[in-house]
C-alpha cells in the first residue's frame, strides 16, 4: 500500500511562509486592532451609543477577524502539510501567539 501525499495549493493565501505580504498583513491587523481598541474600549455602556456607531464597530471588528482568519488558516494548513519542519512549526507558533495577542 502506498501513501498518497496531499498537496494543497495555498498560493491564494501567500506564496510561502516567508512571503512579505504576511508581515504587511500582521502590521495591518495590529494597526486596525489598536484603532478598534481605542475607539471601543470602555464605551459599550455609554448611554449615547447609537445603533449606527455600533454597526460601524461591528464592521471594523469583522474586518480584523477576517484578515486574522486567513492568516491563521494559512498557518494551520501549511503546518498540517509538514508539521515536522522546524521553520513551519516556528511560523505556526508565531501566528498562533499573534492571534492570541490580538484576541
N, CA, C and O atoms as CSV, one atom per row, in Angstrom:
chain,resi,resn,atom,element,x,y,z
A,1,UNK,N,N,0.844,-1.187,0.000
A,1,UNK,CA,C,0.000,0.000,0.000
A,1,UNK,C,C,0.887,1.247,0.000
A,1,UNK,O,O,1.811,1.366,0.805
A,2,UNK,N,N,0.600,2.148,-0.891
A,2,UNK,CA,C,1.390,3.375,-0.971
A,2,UNK,C,C,0.645,4.515,-0.310
A,2,UNK,O,O,-0.585,4.570,-0.317
A,3,UNK,N,N,1.418,5.421,0.263
A,3,UNK,CA,C,0.814,6.600,0.888
A,3,UNK,C,C,0.596,7.676,-0.161
A,3,UNK,O,O,1.481,7.983,-0.959
A,4,UNK,N,N,-0.579,8.227,-0.141
A,4,UNK,CA,C,-0.887,9.321,-1.046
A,4,UNK,C,C,-0.525,10.629,-0.353
A,4,UNK,O,O,-0.961,10.897,0.767
A,5,UNK,N,N,0.266,11.423,-1.023
A,5,UNK,CA,C,0.666,12.713,-0.471
A,5,UNK,C,C,-0.331,13.769,-0.931
A,5,UNK,O,O,-0.584,13.943,-2.123
A,6,UNK,N,N,-0.881,14.461,0.048
A,6,UNK,CA,C,-1.834,15.519,-0.272
A,6,UNK,C,C,-1.058,16.810,-0.505
A,6,UNK,O,O,-0.225,17.208,0.309
A,7,UNK,N,N,-1.345,17.450,-1.623
A,7,UNK,CA,C,-0.711,18.728,-1.915
A,7,UNK,C,C,-1.803,19.770,-2.100
A,7,UNK,O,O,-2.687,19.631,-2.945
A,8,UNK,N,N,-1.717,20.811,-1.292
A,8,UNK,CA,C,-2.658,21.913,-1.413
A,8,UNK,C,C,-1.959,23.090,-2.059
A,8,UNK,O,O,-0.795,23.376,-1.780
A,9,UNK,N,N,-2.678,23.755,-2.912
A,9,UNK,CA,C,-2.165,24.992,-3.496
A,9,UNK,C,C,-2.650,26.135,-2.614
A,9,UNK,O,O,-3.817,26.524,-2.669
A,10,UNK,N,N,-1.758,26.660,-1.815
A,10,UNK,CA,C,-2.115,27.719,-0.874
A,10,UNK,C,C,-1.701,29.100,-1.362
A,10,UNK,O,O,-1.668,30.056,-0.588
A,11,UNK,N,N,-1.386,29.201,-2.649
A,11,UNK,CA,C,-0.934,30.477,-3.206
A,11,UNK,C,C,-2.006,31.558,-3.185
A,11,UNK,O,O,-1.689,32.739,-3.329
A,12,UNK,N,N,-3.265,31.177,-3.008
A,12,UNK,CA,C,-4.309,32.193,-2.867
A,12,UNK,C,C,-4.142,32.957,-1.558
A,12,UNK,O,O,-4.625,34.080,-1.419
A,13,UNK,N,N,-3.456,32.339,-0.599
A,13,UNK,CA,C,-3.168,32.992,0.678
A,13,UNK,C,C,-1.839,33.749,0.574
A,13,UNK,O,O,-1.800,34.979,0.541
A,14,UNK,N,N,-0.764,32.977,0.525
A,14,UNK,CA,C,0.596,33.531,0.446
A,14,UNK,C,C,1.440,32.570,-0.383
A,14,UNK,O,O,1.100,31.396,-0.529
A,15,UNK,N,N,2.550,33.083,-0.926
A,15,UNK,CA,C,3.414,32.240,-1.755
A,15,UNK,C,C,4.256,31.281,-0.914
A,15,UNK,O,O,4.626,30.204,-1.381
A,16,UNK,N,N,4.558,31.672,0.323
A,16,UNK,CA,C,5.327,30.822,1.248
A,16,UNK,C,C,5.251,31.450,2.630
A,16,UNK,O,O,4.669,32.521,2.798
A,17,UNK,N,N,5.838,30.788,3.619
A,17,UNK,CA,C,5.828,31.359,4.966
A,17,UNK,C,C,6.752,32.566,5.065
A,17,UNK,O,O,6.730,33.287,6.062
A,18,UNK,N,N,7.552,32.784,4.046
A,18,UNK,CA,C,8.448,33.941,4.008
A,18,UNK,C,C,7.923,35.067,3.115
A,18,UNK,O,O,8.636,36.034,2.845
A,19,UNK,N,N,6.696,34.940,2.667
A,19,UNK,CA,C,6.087,35.955,1.807
A,19,UNK,C,C,6.024,37.284,2.564
A,19,UNK,O,O,5.565,37.328,3.705
A,20,UNK,N,N,6.477,38.353,1.937
A,20,UNK,CA,C,6.483,39.665,2.589
A,20,UNK,C,C,5.071,40.167,2.900
A,20,UNK,O,O,4.894,41.023,3.766
A,21,UNK,N,N,4.076,39.641,2.200
A,21,UNK,CA,C,2.689,40.032,2.463
A,21,UNK,C,C,2.245,39.621,3.866
A,21,UNK,O,O,1.363,40.253,4.447
A,22,UNK,N,N,2.845,38.575,4.407
A,22,UNK,CA,C,2.483,38.118,5.745
A,22,UNK,C,C,2.797,39.203,6.769
A,22,UNK,O,O,1.953,39.547,7.596
A,23,UNK,N,N,4.001,39.734,6.712
A,23,UNK,CA,C,4.388,40.778,7.666
A,23,UNK,C,C,3.546,42.034,7.473
A,23,UNK,O,O,3.192,42.701,8.445
A,24,UNK,N,N,3.228,42.356,6.233
A,24,UNK,CA,C,2.363,43.512,5.965
A,24,UNK,C,C,0.973,43.288,6.561
A,24,UNK,O,O,0.389,44.196,7.152
A,25,UNK,N,N,0.454,42.078,6.402
A,25,UNK,CA,C,-0.864,41.765,6.958
A,25,UNK,C,C,-0.842,41.815,8.485
A,25,UNK,O,O,-1.783,42.311,9.103
A,26,UNK,N,N,0.212,41.310,9.085
A,26,UNK,CA,C,0.351,41.355,10.542
A,26,UNK,C,C,0.346,42.799,11.018
A,26,UNK,O,O,-0.348,43.139,11.976
A,27,UNK,N,N,1.111,43.637,10.359
A,27,UNK,CA,C,1.159,45.051,10.736
A,27,UNK,C,C,-0.197,45.726,10.559
A,27,UNK,O,O,-0.602,46.537,11.392
A,28,UNK,N,N,-0.896,45.393,9.477
A,28,UNK,CA,C,-2.215,45.969,9.223
A,28,UNK,C,C,-3.211,45.521,10.293
A,28,UNK,O,O,-3.997,46.329,10.787
A,29,UNK,N,N,-3.180,44.254,10.645
A,29,UNK,CA,C,-4.083,43.737,11.678
A,29,UNK,C,C,-3.792,44.418,13.015
A,29,UNK,O,O,-4.714,44.820,13.725
A,30,UNK,N,N,-2.514,44.545,13.352
A,30,UNK,CA,C,-2.143,45.208,14.606
A,30,UNK,C,C,-2.655,46.651,14.633
A,30,UNK,O,O,-3.188,47.108,15.644
A,31,UNK,N,N,-2.491,47.352,13.531
A,31,UNK,CA,C,-2.923,48.743,13.442
A,31,UNK,C,C,-4.439,48.844,13.601
A,31,UNK,O,O,-4.929,49.657,14.385
A,32,UNK,N,N,-5.179,48.023,12.861
A,32,UNK,CA,C,-6.638,48.067,12.927
A,32,UNK,C,C,-7.142,47.665,14.310
A,32,UNK,O,O,-8.088,48.261,14.823
A,33,UNK,N,N,-6.514,46.656,14.917
A,33,UNK,CA,C,-6.927,46.207,16.253
A,33,UNK,C,C,-6.659,47.287,17.294
A,33,UNK,O,O,-7.463,47.484,18.205
A,34,UNK,N,N,-5.546,47.980,17.167
A,34,UNK,CA,C,-5.220,49.061,18.094
A,34,UNK,C,C,-6.219,50.203,17.953
A,34,UNK,O,O,-6.701,50.737,18.953
A,35,UNK,N,N,-6.527,50.574,16.724
A,35,UNK,CA,C,-7.509,51.635,16.479
A,35,UNK,C,C,-8.886,51.228,17.005
A,35,UNK,O,O,-9.591,52.038,17.605
A,36,UNK,N,N,-9.253,49.994,16.781
A,36,UNK,CA,C,-10.536,49.488,17.255
A,36,UNK,C,C,-10.602,49.552,18.776
A,36,UNK,O,O,-11.595,50.000,19.350
A,37,UNK,N,N,-9.543,49.103,19.412
A,37,UNK,CA,C,-9.489,49.104,20.874
A,37,UNK,C,C,-9.639,50.522,21.429
A,37,UNK,O,O,-10.352,50.743,22.407
A,38,UNK,N,N,-8.962,51.474,20.796
A,38,UNK,CA,C,-9.053,52.868,21.251
A,38,UNK,C,C,-10.460,53.435,21.078
A,38,UNK,O,O,-10.921,54.220,21.906
A,39,UNK,N,N,-11.143,53.038,19.999
A,39,UNK,CA,C,-12.493,53.545,19.736
A,39,UNK,C,C,-13.537,52.935,20.674
A,39,UNK,O,O,-14.467,53.619,21.101
A,40,UNK,N,N,-13.382,51.652,20.992
A,40,UNK,CA,C,-14.462,50.906,21.617
A,40,UNK,C,C,-14.290,50.698,23.120
A,40,UNK,O,O,-15.271,50.719,23.864
A,41,UNK,N,N,-13.076,50.501,23.563
A,41,UNK,CA,C,-12.841,50.125,24.961
A,41,UNK,C,C,-13.504,51.108,25.925
A,41,UNK,O,O,-13.287,52.319,25.868
A,42,UNK,N,N,-14.322,50.534,26.813
A,42,UNK,CA,C,-14.985,51.315,27.835
A,42,UNK,C,C,-16.185,52.119,27.362
A,42,UNK,O,O,-16.745,52.899,28.133
A,43,UNK,N,N,-16.588,51.945,26.118
A,43,UNK,CA,C,-17.678,52.769,25.575
A,43,UNK,C,C,-18.960,51.987,25.282
A,43,UNK,O,O,-19.947,52.571,24.835
A,44,UNK,N,N,-18.959,50.694,25.524
A,44,UNK,CA,C,-20.150,49.901,25.211
A,44,UNK,C,C,-21.322,50.209,26.139
A,44,UNK,O,O,-22.477,50.023,25.755
A,45,UNK,N,N,-21.045,50.669,27.333
A,45,UNK,CA,C,-22.115,51.001,28.276
A,45,UNK,C,C,-22.526,52.463,28.214
A,45,UNK,O,O,-23.369,52.907,28.993
A,46,UNK,N,N,-21.942,53.201,27.304
A,46,UNK,CA,C,-22.230,54.621,27.180
A,46,UNK,C,C,-23.669,54.820,26.692
A,46,UNK,O,O,-24.034,54.291,25.642
A,47,UNK,N,N,-24.481,55.561,27.422
A,47,UNK,CA,C,-25.877,55.766,27.011
A,47,UNK,C,C,-26.021,56.501,25.672
A,47,UNK,O,O,-27.070,56.419,25.033
A,48,UNK,N,N,-24.995,57.201,25.253
A,48,UNK,CA,C,-25.093,57.927,23.979
A,48,UNK,C,C,-24.684,57.066,22.778
A,48,UNK,O,O,-24.645,57.557,21.650
A,49,UNK,N,N,-24.377,55.779,23.015
A,49,UNK,CA,C,-24.012,54.866,21.924
A,49,UNK,C,C,-25.202,54.697,20.983
A,49,UNK,O,O,-26.305,54.353,21.408
A,50,UNK,N,N,-24.960,54.944,19.707
A,50,UNK,CA,C,-26.036,54.845,18.717
A,50,UNK,C,C,-25.948,53.516,17.967
A,50,UNK,O,O,-24.878,52.912,17.898
A,51,UNK,N,N,-27.059,53.066,17.412
A,51,UNK,CA,C,-27.021,51.850,16.601
A,51,UNK,C,C,-26.048,51.972,15.422
A,51,UNK,O,O,-25.365,51.010,15.072
A,52,UNK,N,N,-25.993,53.142,14.826
A,52,UNK,CA,C,-25.082,53.364,13.701
A,52,UNK,C,C,-23.630,53.178,14.133
A,52,UNK,O,O,-22.837,52.549,13.432
A,53,UNK,N,N,-23.298,53.726,15.283
A,53,UNK,CA,C,-21.938,53.583,15.800
A,53,UNK,C,C,-21.632,52.111,16.097
A,53,UNK,O,O,-20.538,51.626,15.806
A,54,UNK,N,N,-22.595,51.418,16.671
A,54,UNK,CA,C,-22.410,50.007,16.983
A,54,UNK,C,C,-22.183,49.184,15.711
A,54,UNK,O,O,-21.333,48.294,15.680
A,55,UNK,N,N,-22.951,49.491,14.668
A,55,UNK,CA,C,-22.774,48.795,13.383
A,55,UNK,C,C,-21.380,49.067,12.818
A,55,UNK,O,O,-20.744,48.154,12.291
A,56,UNK,N,N,-20.901,50.291,12.919
A,56,UNK,CA,C,-19.548,50.617,12.452
A,56,UNK,C,C,-18.508,49.806,13.219
A,56,UNK,O,O,-17.546,49.305,12.636
A,57,UNK,N,N,-18.705,49.682,14.512
A,57,UNK,CA,C,-17.761,48.910,15.327
A,57,UNK,C,C,-17.770,47.435,14.929
A,57,UNK,O,O,-16.719,46.799,14.847
A,58,UNK,N,N,-18.970,46.897,14.683
A,58,UNK,CA,C,-19.059,45.501,14.255
A,58,UNK,C,C,-18.370,45.287,12.910
A,58,UNK,O,O,-17.708,44.269,12.707
A,59,UNK,N,N,-18.519,46.221,12.007
A,59,UNK,CA,C,-17.866,46.105,10.699
A,59,UNK,C,C,-16.347,46.164,10.844
A,59,UNK,O,O,-15.634,45.417,10.174
A,60,UNK,N,N,-15.852,47.034,11.699
A,60,UNK,CA,C,-14.410,47.127,11.935
A,60,UNK,C,C,-13.898,45.837,12.559
A,60,UNK,O,O,-12.842,45.333,12.176
A,61,UNK,N,N,-14.643,45.306,13.517
A,61,UNK,CA,C,-14.274,44.047,14.173
A,61,UNK,C,C,-14.256,42.901,13.162
A,61,UNK,O,O,-13.341,42.077,13.152
A,62,UNK,N,N,-15.272,42.865,12.324
A,62,UNK,CA,C,-15.377,41.834,11.300
A,62,UNK,C,C,-14.181,41.895,10.333
A,62,UNK,O,O,-13.651,40.858,9.935
A,63,UNK,N,N,-13.769,43.083,9.968
A,63,UNK,CA,C,-12.627,43.255,9.073
A,63,UNK,C,C,-11.343,42.702,9.698
A,63,UNK,O,O,-10.562,42.019,9.036
A,64,UNK,N,N,-11.143,43.003,10.964
A,64,UNK,CA,C,-9.961,42.491,11.672
A,64,UNK,C,C,-10.006,40.972,11.737
A,64,UNK,O,O,-9.016,40.304,11.437
A,65,UNK,N,N,-11.156,40.424,12.128
A,65,UNK,CA,C,-11.299,38.971,12.274
A,65,UNK,C,C,-11.126,38.252,10.942
A,65,UNK,O,O,-10.577,37.151,10.902
A,66,UNK,N,N,-11.583,38.853,9.861
A,66,UNK,CA,C,-11.448,38.216,8.549
A,66,UNK,C,C,-9.970,38.123,8.152
A,66,UNK,O,O,-9.513,37.073,7.700
A,67,UNK,N,N,-9.237,39.201,8.317
A,67,UNK,CA,C,-7.804,39.181,7.988
A,67,UNK,C,C,-7.068,38.188,8.866
A,67,UNK,O,O,-6.197,37.456,8.397
A,68,UNK,N,N,-7.418,38.166,10.127
A,68,UNK,CA,C,-6.791,37.254,11.068
A,68,UNK,C,C,-7.128,35.800,10.727
A,68,UNK,O,O,-6.285,34.911,10.855
A,69,UNK,N,N,-8.355,35.574,10.298
A,69,UNK,CA,C,-8.787,34.228,9.921
A,69,UNK,C,C,-7.937,33.670,8.778
A,69,UNK,O,O,-7.486,32.527,8.840
A,70,UNK,N,N,-7.721,34.472,7.744
A,70,UNK,CA,C,-6.945,33.991,6.599
A,70,UNK,C,C,-5.489,33.719,6.982
A,70,UNK,O,O,-4.894,32.744,6.525
A,71,UNK,N,N,-4.935,34.564,7.803
A,71,UNK,CA,C,-3.561,34.361,8.266
A,71,UNK,C,C,-3.466,33.091,9.097
A,71,UNK,O,O,-2.550,32.288,8.921
A,72,UNK,N,N,-4.413,32.918,9.998
A,72,UNK,CA,C,-4.418,31.736,10.854
A,72,UNK,C,C,-4.699,30.456,10.049
A,72,UNK,O,O,-4.082,29.418,10.287
A,73,UNK,N,N,-5.619,30.543,9.111
A,73,UNK,CA,C,-5.932,29.387,8.278
A,73,UNK,C,C,-4.713,28.966,7.463
A,73,UNK,O,O,-4.407,27.777,7.368
A,74,UNK,N,N,-4.021,29.932,6.878
A,74,UNK,CA,C,-2.813,29.609,6.117
A,74,UNK,C,C,-1.794,28.901,7.004
A,74,UNK,O,O,-1.247,27.869,6.615
A,75,UNK,N,N,-1.536,29.441,8.181
A,75,UNK,CA,C,-0.527,28.838,9.058
A,75,UNK,C,C,-0.937,27.425,9.471
A,75,UNK,O,O,-0.091,26.536,9.571
A,76,UNK,N,N,-2.223,27.220,9.709
A,76,UNK,CA,C,-2.704,25.890,10.091
A,76,UNK,C,C,-2.557,24.901,8.945
A,76,UNK,O,O,-2.096,23.778,9.150
A,77,UNK,N,N,-2.943,25.307,7.748
A,77,UNK,CA,C,-2.852,24.397,6.605
A,77,UNK,C,C,-1.404,24.067,6.258
A,77,UNK,O,O,-1.087,22.915,5.958
A,78,UNK,N,N,-0.532,25.056,6.294
A,78,UNK,CA,C,0.872,24.804,5.961
A,78,UNK,C,C,1.504,23.894,7.017
A,78,UNK,O,O,2.362,23.067,6.709
A,79,UNK,N,N,1.067,24.061,8.257
A,79,UNK,CA,C,1.549,23.201,9.345
A,79,UNK,C,C,1.049,21.769,9.168
A,79,UNK,O,O,1.783,20.817,9.434
A,80,UNK,N,N,-0.189,21.615,8.724
A,80,UNK,CA,C,-0.745,20.268,8.508
A,80,UNK,C,C,-0.027,19.549,7.365
A,80,UNK,O,O,0.064,18.321,7.362
A,81,UNK,N,N,0.468,20.293,6.422
A,81,UNK,CA,C,1.202,19.690,5.313
A,81,UNK,C,C,2.526,19.120,5.798
A,81,UNK,O,O,2.910,18.015,5.417
A,82,UNK,N,N,3.229,19.882,6.645
A,82,UNK,CA,C,4.548,19.443,7.091
A,82,UNK,C,C,4.801,19.909,8.525
A,82,UNK,O,O,5.446,20.932,8.754
A,83,UNK,N,N,4.292,19.155,9.468
A,83,UNK,CA,C,4.428,19.523,10.875
A,83,UNK,C,C,5.788,19.162,11.453
A,83,UNK,O,O,6.057,19.451,12.619
A,84,UNK,N,N,6.639,18.542,10.666
A,84,UNK,CA,C,7.974,18.176,11.146
A,84,UNK,C,C,9.028,19.236,10.832
A,84,UNK,O,O,10.113,19.228,11.413
A,85,UNK,N,N,8.713,20.133,9.928
A,85,UNK,CA,C,9.650,21.177,9.533
A,85,UNK,C,C,9.733,22.230,10.637
A,85,UNK,O,O,8.716,22.808,11.020
A,86,UNK,N,N,10.923,22.478,11.142
A,86,UNK,CA,C,11.113,23.402,12.264
A,86,UNK,C,C,10.714,24.835,11.915
A,86,UNK,O,O,10.145,25.541,12.748
A,87,UNK,N,N,11.008,25.261,10.698
A,87,UNK,CA,C,10.655,26.620,10.282
A,87,UNK,C,C,9.129,26.784,10.231
A,87,UNK,O,O,8.590,27.814,10.636
A,88,UNK,N,N,8.459,25.769,9.737
A,88,UNK,CA,C,6.996,25.810,9.668
A,88,UNK,C,C,6.399,25.752,11.068
A,88,UNK,O,O,5.429,26.457,11.351
A,89,UNK,N,N,6.957,24.928,11.948
A,89,UNK,CA,C,6.471,24.877,13.332
A,89,UNK,C,C,6.629,26.230,14.015
A,89,UNK,O,O,5.747,26.674,14.750
A,90,UNK,N,N,7.752,26.872,13.765
A,90,UNK,CA,C,8.008,28.190,14.348
A,90,UNK,C,C,7.012,29.220,13.802
A,90,UNK,O,O,6.486,30.038,14.556
A,91,UNK,N,N,6.760,29.175,12.508
A,91,UNK,CA,C,5.800,30.078,11.876
A,91,UNK,C,C,4.405,29.864,12.456
A,91,UNK,O,O,3.711,30.824,12.795
A,92,UNK,N,N,4.008,28.624,12.567
A,92,UNK,CA,C,2.690,28.283,13.117
A,92,UNK,C,C,2.555,28.824,14.543
A,92,UNK,O,O,1.530,29.410,14.892
A,93,UNK,N,N,3.578,28.629,15.352
A,93,UNK,CA,C,3.565,29.116,16.735
A,93,UNK,C,C,3.502,30.643,16.780
A,93,UNK,O,O,2.802,31.217,17.614
A,94,UNK,N,N,4.237,31.294,15.877
A,94,UNK,CA,C,4.242,32.762,15.819
A,94,UNK,C,C,2.850,33.291,15.512
A,94,UNK,O,O,2.383,34.232,16.153
A,95,UNK,N,N,2.190,32.690,14.538
A,95,UNK,CA,C,0.853,33.141,14.151
A,95,UNK,C,C,-0.154,32.827,15.254
A,95,UNK,O,O,-1.051,33.627,15.518
A,96,UNK,N,N,-0.014,31.687,15.891
A,96,UNK,CA,C,-0.901,31.340,16.990
A,96,UNK,C,C,-0.749,32.337,18.144
A,96,UNK,O,O,-1.740,32.780,18.724
A,97,UNK,N,N,0.472,32.678,18.462
A,97,UNK,CA,C,0.747,33.659,19.521
A,97,UNK,C,C,0.216,35.041,19.121
A,97,UNK,O,O,-0.346,35.760,19.947
A,98,UNK,N,N,0.397,35.396,17.873
A,98,UNK,CA,C,-0.113,36.683,17.376
A,98,UNK,C,C,-1.635,36.725,17.508
A,98,UNK,O,O,-2.195,37.717,17.977
A,99,UNK,N,N,-2.295,35.656,17.098
A,99,UNK,CA,C,-3.741,35.580,17.177
A,99,UNK,C,C,-4.203,35.742,18.633
A,99,UNK,O,O,-5.160,36.469,18.904
A,100,UNK,N,N,-3.541,35.084,19.542
A,100,UNK,CA,C,-3.880,35.192,20.959
A,100,UNK,C,C,-3.718,36.630,21.444
A,100,UNK,O,O,-4.557,37.135,22.190
A,101,UNK,N,N,-2.660,37.277,21.028
A,101,UNK,CA,C,-2.417,38.668,21.414
A,101,UNK,C,C,-3.472,39.617,20.885
A,101,UNK,O,O,-3.875,40.551,21.578
A,102,UNK,N,N,-3.924,39.386,19.661
A,102,UNK,CA,C,-4.950,40.242,19.069
A,102,UNK,C,C,-6.285,40.024,19.764
A,102,UNK,O,O,-7.027,40.973,20.020
A,103,UNK,N,N,-6.581,38.781,20.062
A,103,UNK,CA,C,-7.853,38.470,20.739
A,103,UNK,C,C,-7.913,39.194,22.057
A,103,UNK,O,O,-8.898,39.070,22.785
